[in-house]
């Protein structure tokens, strides 16, 4: 199988798969390949926090064309796809959709390759059953994934359906909320397991506090979803899925608190709706307040702070952003001594205005934006003094 993710989260996803009991875990480009049985495939969809989708390859082939022939690579794709025994995965009445990812100089237009895959499946059924299955891009019974990397073709079944970042708890939005998979990945990279208090002083619609609560209690992120694609497969085992879905034996107690705050009243209203939908109101405390005015009570030992501030991609001037990041750095120094803070941003110039030296730097993608994800240890006094006392 292949679990797809965002650039920079591959290592975190690999660790998640190992903990789920996957075998032969191998990191690839924005993906992790692994081996396991049907139960693991079900668990992967339900439990993985940093996967976008889980694919099950059914055919791999090379697209090297014979020398001296004018054969078109898309026709070769057609022939390969038509050799698959589609009766194992669908019937002539099954509505299907095709997703394509093409990184290859063999093809100028990935859409044309998608059409040839569709033609191959339709022609297979016209010859076998005398009728053609329908294509349904909105709500298909089966999703076929086509991946071409250079000259390597892989045809897979998509076991997830809608992207796994669509957890099902998001009922309200603010502008440009952080993707749930990225939020969970950042928390896991920061070492979050619910071992202390957690702060997000720019929480927007509440994604980071909610994902932090789900991790702290070890609640599977997929429990809120209405369905997964594998539930429509011919070999779907309803009893096995029911056992896996209803197993809450891995959930754990959380004795600390998660604090989300934001300067925007609207953001806090939206966050409250999402927190309620995720069932984590007991763990997450929300408050409307500017970060520089936030003066938390005496901190529990080494709380974790994760911040996704505005990057200034829209309208704010560089000066506004630099001021904002400067205030953020000051607030961290004065009010969060002893904490560990992680900040993500694509605005490198503004990041320098935080006025703190990062102890770790990671690279992540937020949508199309290349971001730094920096860790700051908020020691008392000067850094070298803190080392002397530790």
LUMNU-823290 format. One record per residue (C-alpha): residue in one letter; x, y, z. Coordinates in steps of 0.05 Angstrom, whole numbers, always signed. Layout:
BEGIN
(pt "A" (X Y Z)) ...
END
This chain:
BEGIN
(pt "X" (+0 +0 +0)) (pt "X" (+19 +73 -7)) (pt "X" (+0 +129 +42)) (pt "X" (+6 +198 +10)) (pt "X" (+24 +260 +50)) (pt "X" (+52 +331 +44)) (pt "X" (+126 +347 +32)) (pt "X" (+163 +347 +98)) (pt "X" (+116 +300 +135)) (pt "X" (+141 +234 +106)) (pt "X" (+183 +216 +168)) (pt "X" (+125 +229 +215)) (pt "X" (+77 +188 +173)) (pt "X" (+127 +130 +170)) (pt "X" (+131 +130 +246)) (pt "X" (+55 +130 +250)) (pt "X" (+52 +69 +204)) (pt "X" (+105 +32 +245)) (pt "X" (+64 +44 +308)) (pt "X" (+2 +17 +273)) (pt "X" (+39 -47 +258)) (pt "X" (+57 -37 +184)) (pt "X" (+113 -77 +153)) (pt "X" (+167 -58 +102)) (pt "X" (+155 +16 +115)) (pt "X" (+193 +57 +62)) (pt "X" (+195 +133 +54)) (pt "X" (+182 +159 -17)) (pt "X" (+168 +227 -49)) (pt "X" (+109 +256 -10)) (pt "X" (+88 +186 +7)) (pt "X" (+105 +124 +49)) (pt "X" (+98 +53 +22)) (pt "X" (+82 -4 +69)) (pt "X" (+54 -74 +73)) (pt "X" (-3 -101 +114)) (pt "X" (-70 -137 +113)) (pt "X" (-141 -112 +103)) (pt "X" (-148 -95 +177)) (pt "X" (-86 -51 +172)) (pt "X" (-115 -16 +111)) (pt "X" (-179 -1 +150)) (pt "X" (-138 +24 +210)) (pt "X" (-93 +66 +166)) (pt "X" (-153 +105 +140)) (pt "X" (-184 +113 +208)) (pt "X" (-122 +127 +250)) (pt "X" (-68 +161 +208)) (pt "X" (-63 +235 +224)) (pt "X" (-13 +255 +171)) (pt "X" (-38 +215 +110)) (pt "X" (-79 +248 +55)) (pt "X" (-102 +182 +25)) (pt "X" (-84 +108 +26)) (pt "X" (-75 +74 -42)) (pt "X" (-74 +0 -58)) (pt "X" (-33 -13 -122)) (pt "X" (-63 -66 -169)) (pt "X" (-16 -59 -229)) (pt "X" (+54 -32 -241)) (pt "X" (+88 -29 -309)) (pt "X" (+144 +5 -347)) (pt "X" (+128 +52 -405)) (pt "X" (+193 +45 -444)) (pt "X" (+174 +46 -517)) (pt "X" (+209 +1 -569)) (pt "X" (+260 +38 -612)) (pt "X" (+240 +56 -682)) (pt "X" (+165 +51 -669)) (pt "X" (+116 +108 -668)) (pt "X" (+73 +79 -613)) (pt "X" (+44 +132 -567)) (pt "X" (+55 +124 -492)) (pt "X" (-18 +138 -477)) (pt "X" (-38 +79 -522)) (pt "X" (+11 +36 -482)) (pt "X" (-24 +59 -418)) (pt "X" (-90 +39 -449)) (pt "X" (-65 -32 -466)) (pt "X" (-36 -42 -396)) (pt "X" (-99 -19 -360)) (pt "X" (-143 -63 -405)) (pt "X" (-104 -125 -383)) (pt "X" (-125 -115 -310)) (pt "X" (-180 -163 -286)) (pt "X" (-229 -108 -268)) (pt "X" (-282 -159 -248)) (pt "X" (-243 -168 -182)) (pt "X" (-256 -95 -163)) (pt "X" (-321 -74 -195)) (pt "X" (-380 -93 -240)) (pt "X" (-407 -62 -304)) (pt "X" (-456 -24 -259)) (pt "X" (-402 +7 -216)) (pt "X" (-393 +82 -224)) (pt "X" (-320 +101 -224)) (pt "X" (-274 +162 -224)) (pt "X" (-201 +170 -241)) (pt "X" (-149 +214 -205)) (pt "X" (-83 +224 -242)) (pt "X" (-14 +247 -220)) (pt "X" (+36 +251 -277)) (pt "X" (+110 +270 -270)) (pt "X" (+137 +248 -338)) (pt "X" (+164 +277 -402)) (pt "X" (+128 +222 -440)) (pt "X" (+62 +260 -432)) (pt "X" (+46 +332 -448)) (pt "X" (-25 +328 -421)) (pt "X" (-43 +287 -360)) (pt "X" (-117 +296 -377)) (pt "X" (-108 +257 -441)) (pt "X" (-75 +199 -403)) (pt "X" (-136 +200 -355)) (pt "X" (-183 +194 -416)) (pt "X" (-144 +133 -442)) (pt "X" (-149 +99 -373)) (pt "X" (-224 +112 -373)) (pt "X" (-229 +84 -445)) (pt "X" (-192 +21 -425)) (pt "X" (-239 +7 -366)) (pt "X" (-301 +22 -407)) (pt "X" (-277 -22 -466)) (pt "X" (-260 -79 -418)) (pt "X" (-332 -80 -394)) (pt "X" (-363 -70 -463)) (pt "X" (-325 -132 -486)) (pt "X" (-339 -172 -423)) (pt "X" (-411 -153 -406)) (pt "X" (-437 -116 -467)) (pt "X" (-448 -52 -426)) (pt "X" (-408 +7 -403)) (pt "X" (-399 +31 -331)) (pt "X" (-412 +104 -315)) (pt "X" (-360 +156 -296)) (pt "X" (-381 +195 -234)) (pt "X" (-330 +245 -209)) (pt "X" (-374 +270 -152)) (pt "X" (-395 +206 -116)) (pt "X" (-363 +145 -149)) (pt "X" (-368 +74 -123)) (pt "X" (-294 +64 -137)) (pt "X" (-236 +112 -146)) (pt "X" (-179 +91 -192)) (pt "X" (-112 +127 -181)) (pt "X" (-63 +133 -239)) (pt "X" (+9 +152 -222)) (pt "X" (+64 +162 -274)) (pt "X" (+134 +177 -249)) (pt "X" (+182 +184 -308)) (pt "X" (+169 +117 -344)) (pt "X" (+137 +79 -286)) (pt "X" (+62 +70 -287)) (pt "X" (+23 +50 -224)) (pt "X" (-52 +38 -223)) (pt "X" (-82 +37 -153)) (pt "X" (-149 +35 -119)) (pt "X" (-160 +94 -72)) (pt "X" (-185 +65 -6)) (pt "X" (-199 +133 +25)) (pt "X" (-245 +171 -21)) (pt "X" (-247 +243 +1)) (pt "X" (-179 +268 +25)) (pt "X" (-165 +245 +96)) (pt "X" (-153 +317 +119)) (pt "X" (-229 +324 +115)) (pt "X" (-238 +296 +185)) (pt "X" (-312 +312 +190)) (pt "X" (-310 +358 +250)) (pt "X" (-301 +424 +212)) (pt "X" (-368 +458 +212)) (pt "X" (-343 +531 +211)) (pt "X" (-286 +567 +177)) (pt "X" (-243 +628 +180)) (pt "X" (-202 +654 +121)) (pt "X" (-148 +604 +100)) (pt "X" (-152 +553 +157)) (pt "X" (-91 +508 +165)) (pt "X" (-99 +439 +135)) (pt "X" (-115 +386 +188)) (pt "X" (-61 +338 +163)) (pt "X" (-8 +393 +165)) (pt "X" (-31 +415 +235)) (pt "X" (-26 +343 +262)) (pt "X" (+42 +335 +228)) (pt "X" (+68 +398 +261)) (pt "X" (+44 +375 +329)) (pt "X" (+76 +307 +321)) (pt "X" (+141 +338 +296)) (pt "X" (+140 +382 +359)) (pt "X" (+136 +319 +402)) (pt "X" (+65 +331 +426)) (pt "X" (+32 +272 +462)) (pt "X" (-10 +309 +514)) (pt "X" (+46 +310 +565)) (pt "X" (+36 +383 +587)) (pt "X" (-8 +444 +574)) (pt "X" (-15 +469 +502)) (pt "X" (-23 +540 +476)) (pt "X" (-43 +567 +408)) (pt "X" (-48 +643 +415)) (pt "X" (-69 +653 +342)) (pt "X" (-117 +595 +337)) (pt "X" (-163 +619 +280)) (pt "X" (-218 +567 +270)) (pt "X" (-186 +521 +322)) (pt "X" (-152 +468 +279)) (pt "X" (-87 +463 +320)) (pt "X" (-122 +459 +389)) (pt "X" (-171 +407 +362)) (pt "X" (-116 +364 +331)) (pt "X" (-76 +372 +396)) (pt "X" (-136 +346 +437)) (pt "X" (-146 +286 +390)) (pt "X" (-72 +268 +396)) (pt "X" (-72 +278 +472)) (pt "X" (-131 +231 +480)) (pt "X" (-108 +186 +423)) (pt "X" (-175 +192 +389)) (pt "X" (-173 +168 +316)) (pt "X" (-182 +228 +270)) (pt "X" (-226 +188 +222)) (pt "X" (-282 +174 +272)) (pt "X" (-320 +237 +251)) (pt "X" (-323 +218 +177)) (pt "X" (-386 +192 +146)) (pt "X" (-352 +142 +101)) (pt "X" (-289 +116 +67)) (pt "X" (-282 +90 -5)) (pt "X" (-265 +19 +16)) (pt "X" (-336 +11 +45)) (pt "X" (-361 +5 -27)) (pt "X" (-310 -48 -49)) (pt "X" (-335 -118 -66)) (pt "X" (-291 -150 -12)) (pt "X" (-313 -101 +44)) (pt "X" (-315 -137 +111)) (pt "X" (-369 -100 +151)) (pt "X" (-357 -139 +215)) (pt "X" (-282 -127 +214)) (pt "X" (-293 -53 +201)) (pt "X" (-344 -48 +257)) (pt "X" (-294 -80 +306)) (pt "X" (-239 -31 +285)) (pt "X" (-284 +31 +284)) (pt "X" (-314 +17 +352)) (pt "X" (-249 -2 +387)) (pt "X" (-232 +55 +435)) (pt "X" (-183 +14 +477)) (pt "X" (-125 +58 +454)) (pt "X" (-156 +123 +479)) (pt "X" (-122 +153 +539)) (pt "X" (-133 +202 +596)) (pt "X" (-111 +275 +587)) (pt "X" (-97 +313 +652)) (pt "X" (-73 +379 +624)) (pt "X" (-107 +436 +586)) (pt "X" (-107 +463 +515)) (pt "X" (-113 +538 +507)) (pt "X" (-134 +571 +442)) (pt "X" (-139 +646 +435)) (pt "X" (-144 +696 +379)) (pt "X" (-151 +772 +371)) (pt "X" (-213 +761 +328)) (pt "X" (-281 +751 +361)) (pt "X" (-306 +718 +296)) (pt "X" (-249 +668 +296)) (pt "X" (-264 +647 +368)) (pt "X" (-338 +639 +350)) (pt "X" (-319 +593 +292)) (pt "X" (-268 +555 +334)) (pt "X" (-320 +542 +388)) (pt "X" (-366 +510 +336)) (pt "X" (-311 +464 +311)) (pt "X" (-287 +446 +382)) (pt "X" (-358 +426 +399)) (pt "X" (-366 +385 +335)) (pt "X" (-301 +348 +352)) (pt "X" (-326 +333 +422)) (pt "X" (-266 +363 +457)) (pt "X" (-299 +422 +494)) (pt "X" (-276 +393 +561)) (pt "X" (-202 +397 +539)) (pt "X" (-200 +461 +499)) (pt "X" (-209 +530 +530)) (pt "X" (-220 +588 +481)) (pt "X" (-212 +662 +493)) (pt "X" (-212 +726 +452)) (pt "X" (-149 +764 +468)) (pt "X" (-89 +793 +431)) (pt "X" (-25 +753 +440)) (pt "X" (+13 +811 +471)) (pt "X" (-41 +819 +524)) (pt "X" (-40 +745 +541)) (pt "X" (-11 +734 +610)) (pt "X" (-22 +661 +629)) (pt "X" (-24 +637 +701)) (pt "X" (+40 +603 +726)) (pt "X" (+59 +553 +672)) (pt "X" (+59 +479 +681)) (pt "X" (+129 +450 +668)) (pt "X" (+151 +462 +596)) (pt "X" (+85 +476 +561)) (pt "X" (+82 +471 +485)) (pt "X" (+63 +530 +441)) (pt "X" (+49 +521 +367)) (pt "X" (+32 +583 +325)) (pt "X" (+10 +591 +253)) (pt "X" (+11 +668 +248)) (pt "X" (-11 +707 +186)) (pt "X" (+43 +705 +132)) (pt "X" (+24 +771 +99)) (pt "X" (+9 +736 +33)) (pt "X" (-54 +777 +24)) (pt "X" (-57 +852 +41)) (pt "X" (-15 +867 +102)) (pt "X" (+48 +907 +89)) (pt "X" (+117 +880 +107)) (pt "X" (+121 +932 +162)) (pt "X" (+55 +907 +193)) (pt "X" (+80 +835 +190)) (pt "X" (+148 +853 +220)) (pt "X" (+113 +890 +277)) (pt "X" (+66 +831 +289)) (pt "X" (+123 +781 +292)) (pt "X" (+163 +827 +336)) (pt "X" (+105 +831 +386)) (pt "X" (+98 +756 +382)) (pt "X" (+171 +747 +401)) (pt "X" (+165 +797 +458)) (pt "X" (+103 +762 +486)) (pt "X" (+138 +694 +483)) (pt "X" (+199 +721 +520)) (pt "X" (+160 +757 +574)) (pt "X" (+100 +712 +587)) (pt "X" (+122 +641 +568)) (pt "X" (+189 +631 +602)) (pt "X" (+203 +556 +607)) (pt "X" (+159 +538 +547)) (pt "X" (+178 +510 +479)) (pt "X" (+148 +547 +420)) (pt "X" (+142 +525 +348)) (pt "X" (+124 +576 +294)) (pt "X" (+108 +563 +220)) (pt "X" (+112 +618 +167)) (pt "X" (+130 +630 +95)) (pt "X" (+151 +702 +113)) (pt "X" (+226 +695 +125)) (pt "X" (+238 +769 +136)) (pt "X" (+183 +773 +189)) (pt "X" (+209 +710 +223)) (pt "X" (+275 +746 +235)) (pt "X" (+236 +800 +274)) (pt "X" (+216 +748 +327)) (pt "X" (+283 +764 +360)) (pt "X" (+295 +693 +385)) (pt "X" (+346 +643 +360)) (pt "X" (+313 +578 +335)) (pt "X" (+341 +513 +364)) (pt "X" (+312 +473 +306)) (pt "X" (+290 +491 +235)) (pt "X" (+246 +448 +191)) (pt "X" (+218 +459 +121)) (pt "X" (+145 +447 +106)) (pt "X" (+95 +464 +52)) (pt "X" (+30 +500 +71)) (pt "X" (-10 +493 +7)) (pt "X" (+38 +520 -45)) (pt "X" (+77 +562 +5)) (pt "X" (+147 +541 +24)) (pt "X" (+150 +550 +100)) (pt "X" (+199 +549 +157)) (pt "X" (+177 +511 +219)) (pt "X" (+222 +536 +275)) (pt "X" (+230 +514 +347)) (pt "X" (+247 +565 +402)) (pt "X" (+268 +544 +472)) (pt "X" (+244 +600 +519)) (pt "X" (+297 +596 +573)) (pt "X" (+301 +642 +633)) (pt "X" (+358 +691 +628)) (pt "X" (+409 +680 +573)) (pt "X" (+413 +615 +535)) (pt "X" (+483 +596 +559)) (pt "X" (+463 +609 +632)) (pt "X" (+404 +563 +623)) (pt "X" (+451 +509 +598)) (pt "X" (+495 +518 +660)) (pt "X" (+436 +507 +706)) (pt "X" (+407 +448 +669)) 
END
